[in-house]
Amino acid sequence: MGYRRIISRALLISFLLTVIALVTWSLNRNSHILEQDSILVYVPARQGQVEQGVVAEGVIIRDEMVYLSPAGGTLKVVAQETSRVRADTVIAEVVPDKALTRTGDNAGIRLNPEKPGVVSFTLDGLERVLTPSSWVDFDAKKVSELISNPVTVESNMHVETGQALFRVIDNYSVYVLVFLEHDIAQSVSDVLTVGRRCNLRFDPIPERLCSARIVSRVGSDDDSKPGALLLQLTDYPHELHYLRQIKAKIVTGIQRGIAIPRQALVKEKDEYLVYTPANLGVNATPVKVISTDESYAICQGLKEGQQVITNPYVVHELGITVWK
């Protein structure tokens, strides 16, 4: 009888210890999962696009005519900034000083443009330095040393004889001179040929894609890659009318597909993979990278909506299990 009680008590204790162990394991497991989920950052793979091309520093060159004040006096502005004007349009008037006015009927000297274009009362002093014919004399270093100091001429201000008042921009002859680095991809360099059409995305107006045509190319020390490109815009972005030095992306193509953040990619030997959530760890999913830009990658091997981990370095730092 005593022996049976001892056996029963031993079995009960063993059962209780088993239950405690299972509960403890379950709590630790859930705690580990919660801790893992709170550290890893997920985003869903989505349909998107990546622009192929190269980012370059450049300078805007315009075919523009600067008008000087024919006399000293008070400036009366008639046209508006960035408005399109014809050759017979009155842009501004200069009312001479009273000492120079011979009759009371002299209301002022009217200024009309010689050619139609876009008028701008903002000048930076480089209008006669950077021209469509002088660009070959500049390189990246020389352009970076140019000082652009935009000044706006306003109505009712006093002007002197010979003072620059405004400019008229030929909006059909706006160019962008860009200087490319030596390490650009050969596939991109090969398509940057004279006559080819491409798109430009400028930093000040990133939401707008401007069309352009490559009109000239100058080689660098390595003739296999262009050192400078002159592109003529086929549309006139008014937002850039007063800017000179600029950063732009030459877009040579657009790749569409399943897009993920570029930082989600993990390089392993000769292939790429991404980590996706899994029970008590993460799955390593091989992907084929089709194209990338500064932020995103177009990949094959993922489904739309599939969660990918955007901070994969945490997996190895914390020793999270990787299932393959």
C-alpha positions in Angstrom: 0.0 0.0 0.0 2.8 2.4 0.9 4.6 1.5 -2.3 1.5 2.4 -4.5 1.3 5.8 -2.7 4.9 6.5 -3.5 4.4 5.6 -7.2 1.3 7.7 -7.4 3.0 10.7 -5.8 6.0 10.3 -8.2 3.8 10.1 -11.2 1.9 13.2 -10.0 5.1 15.2 -9.4 6.4 14.1 -12.8 3.1 15.2 -14.5 3.2 18.5 -12.7 6.9 19.1 -13.7 6.0 18.2 -17.3 3.1 20.7 -17.3 5.3 23.4 -15.8 8.0 22.7 -18.4 5.5 22.9 -21.3 4.0 26.2 -20.0 7.5 27.7 -19.5 8.5 26.6 -23.0 5.3 28.0 -24.5 5.8 31.3 -22.6 9.5 31.6 -23.7 8.5 30.7 -27.3 5.8 33.4 -27.4 8.2 35.8 -25.8 10.8 35.1 -28.4 8.3 35.5 -31.2 7.1 38.7 -29.8 10.6 40.0 -29.3 11.6 38.9 -32.8 8.5 40.6 -34.3 9.3 43.8 -32.5 12.8 44.0 -33.8 12.3 42.9 -37.5 10.8 45.4 -39.9 8.5 44.1 -42.6 7.1 45.6 -45.8 5.0 44.0 -48.5 6.4 43.5 -52.0 4.4 45.7 -54.4 4.1 46.4 -58.1 6.4 49.3 -58.9 9.0 50.7 -61.3 12.7 51.6 -61.2 14.3 54.2 -63.4 17.5 53.1 -65.1 20.1 55.8 -65.7 22.7 57.9 -64.0 22.7 60.9 -61.6 25.0 63.7 -62.6 25.9 67.3 -61.7 25.2 69.8 -64.4 24.5 73.4 -65.4 21.6 74.9 -67.3 22.5 76.8 -70.5 19.9 79.0 -72.2 19.8 80.9 -75.5 18.9 84.3 -73.9 19.2 88.0 -74.6 19.9 90.5 -71.9 18.4 94.0 -72.2 20.2 97.0 -70.8 18.8 100.2 -69.6 19.0 102.9 -72.4 18.9 105.7 -69.8 19.0 106.4 -66.1 15.6 106.7 -64.4 12.8 104.8 -62.8 11.9 101.3 -64.1 8.3 100.4 -64.7 7.8 96.7 -65.1 5.0 95.7 -67.5 5.3 92.0 -68.2 5.2 89.3 -65.6 8.0 86.9 -64.6 8.1 83.7 -66.8 5.4 85.0 -69.1 5.7 84.3 -72.8 6.0 87.4 -74.9 6.1 88.3 -78.6 8.5 90.6 -80.3 6.1 93.5 -80.3 5.3 93.2 -76.5 6.2 96.0 -74.1 8.3 94.4 -71.4 9.2 97.4 -69.3 9.5 101.2 -69.5 12.3 103.5 -68.2 11.1 106.9 -67.1 14.1 109.2 -67.4 15.1 111.5 -64.5 13.3 114.8 -64.5 16.5 116.7 -65.3 16.7 114.7 -68.6 13.0 115.1 -69.5 12.5 117.8 -72.1 8.8 117.8 -72.4 6.0 116.7 -70.1 4.8 114.3 -72.8 7.8 112.1 -72.3 6.2 109.2 -70.4 9.2 106.9 -70.7 11.3 104.7 -73.0 9.5 101.5 -74.0 11.5 98.3 -74.2 10.4 95.6 -76.6 12.2 92.2 -77.2 13.9 91.6 -80.5 12.7 88.0 -80.5 9.8 86.1 -78.7 10.5 84.1 -75.7 10.0 83.8 -71.9 10.8 87.0 -70.0 12.6 86.9 -66.7 13.6 89.8 -64.4 16.0 87.5 -62.5 19.6 87.7 -63.6 22.6 85.9 -62.3 25.5 87.5 -64.3 26.2 84.3 -66.2 23.9 85.0 -69.1 26.7 86.0 -71.4 29.2 83.5 -70.0 27.3 80.2 -70.5 25.9 80.0 -74.0 25.0 77.2 -76.4 28.2 77.9 -78.3 30.6 78.3 -75.4 29.9 75.1 -73.4 32.8 73.2 -75.0 35.2 75.5 -73.1 33.9 74.3 -69.7 34.6 71.2 -67.7 33.2 70.0 -64.4 35.8 71.9 -62.3 35.5 75.2 -64.2 31.7 75.1 -64.0 31.8 74.4 -60.2 33.9 77.5 -59.8 31.3 79.8 -61.5 29.5 82.0 -59.1 25.8 82.4 -59.6 24.2 85.2 -57.7 20.6 85.7 -58.8 19.3 89.3 -58.5 15.7 90.3 -59.1 14.9 93.6 -60.8 11.7 95.2 -59.6 9.4 97.9 -60.6 9.9 101.5 -59.4 13.5 100.9 -58.7 16.1 103.4 -59.9 18.3 102.1 -62.8 21.5 103.5 -64.4 22.4 103.7 -68.0 23.7 100.3 -69.2 22.3 98.4 -66.2 20.9 94.9 -67.0 17.1 95.0 -66.6 15.8 91.7 -67.8 16.4 88.8 -70.2 14.3 87.0 -72.8 14.8 83.3 -73.0 14.4 81.3 -76.1 12.3 78.5 -74.7 13.0 76.3 -77.7 16.8 76.4 -76.9 17.2 75.3 -73.3 20.2 73.0 -72.7 21.6 71.0 -69.8 25.3 70.3 -69.7 26.0 67.3 -67.4 29.4 65.8 -66.4 29.4 62.1 -65.8 31.6 60.1 -63.5 34.1 57.4 -64.8 32.4 54.6 -62.9 29.0 54.7 -64.6 27.7 51.4 -65.8 28.8 50.5 -69.3 25.3 49.5 -70.2 24.2 53.1 -69.4 27.2 54.7 -71.2 26.5 52.7 -74.3 23.1 54.3 -74.8 24.1 57.9 -74.2 24.7 58.6 -77.9 24.2 61.7 -80.0 20.6 62.0 -81.2 19.1 59.6 -78.6 16.1 60.8 -76.7 15.9 60.4 -72.9 14.3 61.9 -69.9 15.7 64.1 -67.2 14.5 64.3 -63.6 15.7 67.5 -61.8 16.2 67.7 -58.0 14.1 70.9 -57.6 11.1 69.3 -59.4 11.5 65.6 -58.8 7.8 64.9 -59.6 8.3 66.0 -63.2 10.0 64.1 -66.0 11.4 66.3 -68.7 12.1 65.1 -72.2 15.4 65.8 -73.8 17.7 64.9 -76.8 21.4 64.4 -76.6 22.9 66.9 -79.1 26.6 66.5 -78.3 29.0 64.3 -76.4 32.6 65.0 -75.4 34.8 62.1 -74.3 36.9 62.0 -71.1 40.4 60.6 -70.7 38.8 57.2 -71.2 37.1 57.6 -74.6 34.8 54.6 -74.0 32.8 56.7 -71.5 31.4 60.2 -72.0 32.9 63.0 -69.9 30.2 65.5 -70.7 26.8 65.5 -72.5 24.9 68.4 -73.8 21.2 67.7 -73.8 18.5 70.0 -75.3 15.2 70.0 -73.5 12.1 69.5 -75.7 9.9 71.1 -73.2 10.5 74.2 -71.0 10.2 73.7 -67.2 9.3 77.2 -65.9 10.4 76.1 -62.4 14.0 76.2 -63.6 14.0 79.6 -65.2 16.3 81.2 -62.6 18.5 78.2 -61.7 21.9 77.6 -63.1 23.8 74.8 -61.4 21.7 71.7 -60.9 21.6 68.0 -60.1 19.8 65.8 -62.5 19.1 62.1 -63.3 19.4 61.0 -66.9 16.7 58.3 -67.3 17.5 55.9 -70.0 14.8 53.3 -69.3 12.1 52.3 -66.9 11.8 48.7 -65.5 8.5 47.6 -64.0 7.7 44.6 -61.8 7.7 43.5 -58.1 9.5 46.2 -56.2 11.1 46.0 -52.7 13.3 48.4 -50.7 16.9 48.0 -51.8 18.1 47.5 -48.2 16.1 44.3 -48.0 18.5 42.5 -50.4 21.1 40.2 -48.9 24.2 39.3 -51.0 25.3 35.7 -50.5 28.1 34.5 -52.8 26.9 35.0 -56.4 23.2 35.4 -55.6 20.7 37.7 -53.8 18.1 36.6 -51.3 15.6 38.3 -49.0 14.4 37.2 -45.6 10.7 36.6 -45.1 8.9 35.9 -41.8 8.7 32.3 -40.5 7.9 30.5 -37.3 10.8 30.8 -34.8 13.0 32.4 -37.5 13.1 33.7 -41.0 13.0 32.1 -44.4 15.8 32.8 -46.9 14.1 33.4 -50.3 16.4 33.6 -53.4 15.5 36.4 -55.8 16.7 37.6 -59.2 17.5 41.3 -59.3 16.3 42.8 -62.6 17.1 46.5 -61.9 17.8 48.9 -59.0 17.9 52.6 -58.3 18.9 54.5 -55.2 16.0 53.2 -53.2 14.2 50.2 -54.8 14.9 47.0 -56.6 12.8 45.1 -59.1 13.0 41.4 -58.4 11.8 38.0 -59.6 11.0 35.3 -57.1 8.5 37.1 -54.9 4.7 37.5 -55.0 2.9 40.7 -54.6 2.0 41.3 -51.0 4.6 38.9 -49.6 6.3 40.4 -46.5 10.1 41.0 -46.7 12.4 42.1 -43.9 14.0 45.5 -44.5 16.6 45.3 -41.7 18.2 41.9 -42.5 21.4 42.7 -40.6 19.4 42.2 -37.4 18.9 38.5 -38.2 22.6 37.7 -37.9 23.3 40.2 -35.0 20.7 38.4 -32.8 21.3 34.9 -34.1 17.8 34.4 -35.5 17.4 31.1 -37.2 17.5 31.2 -41.0 15.5 28.5 -42.7 16.6 27.5 -46.2 
